Amino acid sequence: MSKEKVGILLVGLNGATANTTVAGSLALKRGLNDNCEGMITETEIFSHMRLALFDQFVFGGWDVNPRDAYQAACFNKVLDPWLIEELRQDLETVRPWKAVVTAHDVDSSREAGNIIEAHSLQEGLNTLKQCILSFKARYAVDNVIVVYLASPLKHIELSDIHNDLSMFRKAITNNDESVSSAMLYALAAIETGCAFVDFTPNVTLKVPAIIQLAAEKKVPLAGRDGNTGQTLIKTVLGQMFRIRNLKLQGWYSTNILGNNDGLVLSMPEHRKIKMEDKLGVLEPVLGYNHFSHIVDIHYYPPRGDNKEAWESIDFSGWLGMPMSAKINWLGRDSILASPLIIDLVRLLEFALRRGDYGIQPQLAIYFKHPLNTSARGFFDQYTLLKNYYSEIEEPVPVPHKNRLIKESMTLDV
Ligand SMILES: NC(=O)c1ccc[n+]([C@@H]2O[C@H](COP(=O)([O-])OP(=O)(O)OC[C@H]3O[C@@H](n4cnc5c(N)ncnc54)[C@H](O)[C@@H]3O)[C@@H](O)[C@H]2O)c1
């Protein structure tokens, strides 16, 4: 594989996950840290593949908030202050482009100030495409992956206008209120030949017109809603209960979360879509739905990005005897999510090079609500991933151990 640059455009560039992805990549490239734990692409199943390296990455993106990446890192408080100071000069050069906002976004986003002053949806879409094309020209990058990491949107009812590409385009011309900002980002990405990942619970990749466009433009897609913590445990234990023929009676989950995502999820109209994904995970894994399932999310500022979740699980076994399990998960939201973003970028960049397009179902393991696959349990998803990539032949194997670090000494963000 050539050492061409790979463009990574993050929607929600200043958010905790996107900002940690940028700063963490910088730290790894500069050798300030050499720990790639949490990245599945750094495990042996990918050791025969030549995936993009950190020194090829060029970052950009959009945010409603005009902070540069240094200010964002200080605000997000995910990484150690000494590391943020060490990266300051590089981070200060990463600034978001103006964002597109529709009525589905968080109401206060317009007040943040970094908004495209478009008079129509079409004008907003054209501006997004222009950003991508200028970025490609400036850095001479062909392969660009757009990752959607903005806040979960308010509920959107899919209708006839989403079913067909020509009707969807007409809806954009008519400024139809069922077209969301997230759909415009996806369209801009696909129309300019970029791969697109939706790491959020939005319905963007459920829109048939968007899937149709991706097939026409031959670009790969992946989604939806990153599987990083509580739901990850459910996909693992749910499949264990099924395999061991233990019967789930009930699962009570509660979360305390103090980052900006926690604040957004404290708003009922933005929490709705997230809850659908969180509550929808157990039934397809277990194959039945007669159990109690409760999920609470509470915004609790002292926790910041360091989420805490409690699981109280009731199940029964032989002779119907009841048992229970308790789990206390203390995960760091962005530290769990960011390596998955890098994995997805590397695997979609590989798909772009191979000419694979449409939803990539082998990436189910990364998502709470994986699309185009029946693999909903963790072990099935891992088998899917492993079988898919182990069959891929690469001409020249590269050594696995620390290959990201040793070969990546420069950075061009
Ligand atoms: N971190 C995880 O473990 C995880 C797991 C699954 C899903 N997610 C989802 O990923 C997304 C990012 O999470 P986060 O913790 O970084 O959230 P965050 O709130 O820190 O970041 C969201 C960013 O999006 C920006 N934004 C809002 N509307 C925008 C728009 N229209 N255009 C461009 N930018 C916009 C905000 O200003 C903010 O900087 C959320 O939707 C979250 O629910 C995160």
The ligand as an SDF file (V2000), in Angstrom:
LIG
                    3D

 44 48  0  0  0  0  0  0  0  0999 V2000
  -18.4750    8.0060   23.4930 N   0  0  0  0  0  0  0  0  0  0  0  0
  -19.1870    6.9050   23.4200 C   0  0  0  0  0  0  0  0  0  0  0  0
  -18.9270    5.9400   24.0970 O   0  0  0  0  0  0  0  0  0  0  0  0
  -20.3600    6.8310   22.4610 C   0  0  0  0  0  0  0  0  0  0  0  0
  -20.9630    5.5900   22.2170 C   0  0  0  0  0  0  0  0  0  0  0  0
  -22.0240    5.5350   21.3200 C   0  0  0  0  0  0  0  0  0  0  0  0
  -22.4860    6.6750   20.7090 C   0  0  0  0  0  0  0  0  0  0  0  0
  -21.8980    7.8690   20.9690 N   0  0  0  0  0  0  0  0  0  0  0  0
  -22.4410    9.0650   20.3220 C   0  0  0  0  0  0  0  0  0  0  0  0
  -21.3800    9.7520   19.6690 O   0  0  0  0  0  0  0  0  0  0  0  0
  -21.6820   11.1560   19.6570 C   0  0  0  0  0  0  0  0  0  0  0  0
  -20.4970   11.9120   20.2070 C   0  0  0  0  0  0  0  0  0  0  0  0
  -20.3550   11.6620   21.5800 O   0  0  0  0  0  0  0  0  0  0  0  0
  -19.5580   12.7110   22.4680 P   0  0  0  0  0  0  0  0  0  0  0  0
  -19.4720   12.1570   23.8260 O   0  0  0  0  0  0  0  0  0  0  0  0
  -18.3390   13.1360   21.7560 O   0  0  0  0  0  0  0  0  0  0  0  0
  -20.6090   13.9200   22.4810 O   0  0  0  0  0  0  0  0  0  0  0  0
  -20.3260   15.4780   22.6800 P   0  0  0  0  0  0  0  0  0  0  0  0
  -21.6130   16.0680   23.1260 O   0  0  0  0  0  0  0  0  0  0  0  0
  -19.1120   15.7140   23.5080 O   0  0  0  0  0  0  0  0  0  0  0  0
  -19.9780   15.9740   21.2090 O   0  0  0  0  0  0  0  0  0  0  0  0
  -20.9280   16.3190   20.2500 C   0  0  0  0  0  0  0  0  0  0  0  0
  -20.3540   17.4730   19.4490 C   0  0  0  0  0  0  0  0  0  0  0  0
  -21.2090   17.6920   18.3210 O   0  0  0  0  0  0  0  0  0  0  0  0
  -21.3140   19.0910   18.1250 C   0  0  0  0  0  0  0  0  0  0  0  0
  -22.4960   19.3260   17.2980 N   0  0  0  0  0  0  0  0  0  0  0  0
  -23.7940   19.3590   17.6930 C   0  0  0  0  0  0  0  0  0  0  0  0
  -24.5830   19.5670   16.6160 N   0  0  0  0  0  0  0  0  0  0  0  0
  -23.7770   19.6480   15.5280 C   0  0  0  0  0  0  0  0  0  0  0  0
  -23.9970   19.8510   14.1400 C   0  0  0  0  0  0  0  0  0  0  0  0
  -25.2180   20.0160   13.6550 N   0  0  0  0  0  0  0  0  0  0  0  0
  -22.9160   19.8720   13.3190 N   0  0  0  0  0  0  0  0  0  0  0  0
  -21.6460   19.7130   13.8030 C   0  0  0  0  0  0  0  0  0  0  0  0
  -21.3870   19.5360   15.1180 N   0  0  0  0  0  0  0  0  0  0  0  0
  -22.4360   19.4990   15.9510 C   0  0  0  0  0  0  0  0  0  0  0  0
  -21.3590   19.6550   19.5400 C   0  0  0  0  0  0  0  0  0  0  0  0
  -21.0270   21.0370   19.5650 O   0  0  0  0  0  0  0  0  0  0  0  0
  -20.3110   18.7930   20.2350 C   0  0  0  0  0  0  0  0  0  0  0  0
  -19.0190   19.3730   20.1510 O   0  0  0  0  0  0  0  0  0  0  0  0
  -22.9770   11.3290   20.4600 C   0  0  0  0  0  0  0  0  0  0  0  0
  -24.0740   11.3220   19.5870 O   0  0  0  0  0  0  0  0  0  0  0  0
  -23.0000   10.0710   21.3050 C   0  0  0  0  0  0  0  0  0  0  0  0
  -24.3070    9.7280   21.7420 O   0  0  0  0  0  0  0  0  0  0  0  0
  -20.8420    7.9740   21.8220 C   0  0  0  0  0  0  0  0  0  0  0  0
  1  2  1  0
  2  3  2  0
  2  4  1  0
  4  5  1  0
  4 44  2  0
  5  6  2  0
  6  7  1  0
  7  8  2  0
  8  9  1  0
  8 44  1  0
  9 10  1  0
  9 42  1  0
 10 11  1  0
 11 12  1  0
 11 40  1  0
 12 13  1  0
 13 14  1  0
 14 15  2  0
 14 16  1  0
 14 17  1  0
 17 18  1  0
 18 19  2  0
 18 20  1  0
 18 21  1  0
 21 22  1  0
 22 23  1  0
 23 24  1  0
 23 38  1  0
 24 25  1  0
 25 26  1  0
 25 36  1  0
 26 27  1  0
 26 35  1  0
 27 28  2  0
 28 29  1  0
 29 30  1  0
 29 35  2  0
 30 31  1  0
 30 32  2  0
 32 33  1  0
 33 34  2  0
 34 35  1  0
 36 37  1  0
 36 38  1  0
 38 39  1  0
 40 41  1  0
 40 42  1  0
 42 43  1  0
M  CHG  2   8   1  16  -1
M  END
$$$$
